[in-house]
Amino acid sequence: MIRFHLRCEDDHQFESWFQSNAAFDKLVAAGMVTCTSCGSTKVSKTIMAPAVSTSSDITAPKQTENAIAAMRDSVEANSDYVGKGFAKEARDMHDGTVPERPIYGEANLAEAKKLVDDGIPVVPLPFMPRKKTN
């Protein structure tokens, strides 16, 4: 896991953890990294000093990584993957046109914001869904 210091186009600064530099690049390109202050998806890394880890420094990222992996396994075992149809499925469940059940899938920032604005409870997951057929 790598911690990056980030900055959005409005100069808000924040930090976040990523599996790798390539994972960061992929998530930014997909518009899935957002500013914690304003929600902008125009985010870039800032200059940061490298951290030299000691043996005690290694346990926290590993524990976080293990917790995220356990969460992913639980979500996948106990929820239906609805893919890119997540926003529609969540809205249909909220409106009562389909039965409620635990789901997970993919939504872009605009779709997720619209769901939240309409009072439909959703939460971003700290992992990308494994590739499944929808």
C-alpha positions in Angstrom: 0.0 0.0 0.0 1.2 3.5 -0.8 0.0 6.7 0.8 -0.1 9.6 -1.7 -0.4 13.3 -0.8 -3.1 14.6 -3.3 -4.4 18.0 -4.5 -7.5 18.9 -6.4 -7.9 21.6 -9.0 -9.2 23.9 -6.3 -5.9 23.4 -4.3 -7.6 21.3 -1.5 -5.0 18.9 -0.1 -5.6 15.4 1.3 -4.1 12.0 1.6 -5.2 8.5 0.5 -3.9 5.0 0.3 -3.5 3.0 -3.0 -2.4 -0.5 -3.8 0.2 0.8 -6.2 1.1 3.7 -8.4 -0.6 1.9 -11.3 -3.8 1.5 -9.2 -3.8 5.2 -8.5 -3.4 6.0 -12.2 -6.2 3.6 -13.1 -8.6 5.0 -10.5 -7.9 8.6 -11.4 -8.5 7.9 -15.1 -11.8 6.3 -14.2 -12.8 9.4 -12.2 -13.0 7.3 -9.0 -10.6 9.5 -6.9 -12.4 12.5 -5.6 -11.4 15.5 -3.4 -12.5 15.0 0.2 -13.5 18.7 0.4 -15.2 19.5 -2.9 -15.7 16.2 -4.7 -13.6 17.2 -7.8 -12.3 14.3 -9.8 -9.4 16.4 -11.1 -6.9 15.2 -8.6 -3.1 14.9 -8.9 -0.3 13.7 -6.6 1.8 16.4 -4.9 5.5 16.2 -4.1 6.1 14.1 -1.0 9.1 12.8 0.9 9.6 9.1 0.7 8.8 7.2 3.8 11.3 4.6 5.0 9.4 1.9 6.8 10.6 0.1 9.8 9.2 -3.3 10.8 6.6 -1.6 13.0 5.5 0.6 10.1 4.6 -2.4 8.0 1.8 -3.8 10.2 -0.7 -0.9 9.8 -0.9 -1.0 6.0 -1.0 -4.8 6.0 -3.8 -4.8 8.6 -5.7 -2.3 6.4 -5.1 -4.4 3.3 -6.3 -7.5 5.2 -9.4 -5.7 6.5 -10.3 -4.4 3.0 -9.8 -8.0 1.6 -12.1 -9.4 4.3 -14.7 -6.7 3.5 -14.5 -7.5 -0.2 -15.0 -11.2 0.5 -18.0 -10.5 2.7 -19.6 -8.1 0.2 -19.1 -10.5 -2.6 -20.5 -13.5 -0.6 -23.5 -11.7 0.8 -24.6 -9.3 -2.0 -25.6 -9.5 -5.7 -23.3 -7.9 -8.2 -25.3 -5.7 -10.5 -22.4 -4.1 -12.5 -22.9 -0.8 -14.2 -26.7 -1.1 -13.5 -26.1 -0.2 -9.8 -27.7 3.2 -9.9 -30.8 2.0 -11.6 -31.1 -1.1 -9.4 -30.6 1.0 -6.2 -33.3 3.5 -7.3 -35.7 0.7 -8.3 -35.3 -0.9 -4.8 -35.8 2.5 -3.1 -38.9 3.1 -5.2 -40.3 -0.4 -4.4 -40.4 -1.6 -8.0 -38.1 -4.5 -7.2 -37.5 -6.3 -3.9 -34.8 -5.0 -1.7 -31.6 -7.0 -1.3 -28.0 -6.3 -0.7 -26.3 -5.2 -4.0 -23.0 -3.8 -5.1 -21.8 -2.6 -8.5 -20.4 0.4 -10.3 -21.7 3.9 -10.6 -19.9 7.1 -11.8 -19.7 10.1 -9.6 -22.7 11.8 -11.1 -24.9 8.7 -10.6 -23.8 8.3 -7.0 -24.3 11.9 -6.2 -27.8 11.8 -7.7 -28.7 8.8 -5.6 -27.5 10.5 -2.4 -29.2 13.8 -3.3 -32.5 11.8 -3.7 -32.1 10.2 -0.3 -31.1 6.8 -1.5 -28.4 5.4 0.9 -25.2 4.3 -0.9 -21.6 4.1 0.2 -18.5 3.8 -1.9 -16.5 0.7 -1.4 -12.7 0.8 -0.9 -12.1 -1.7 -3.7 -13.0 -2.2 -7.3 -15.3 -5.1 -8.1 -13.7 -8.2 -9.5 -14.6 -8.6 -13.1 -17.9 -10.5 -13.4 -20.5 -10.8 -16.1 -23.5 -8.6 -15.5 
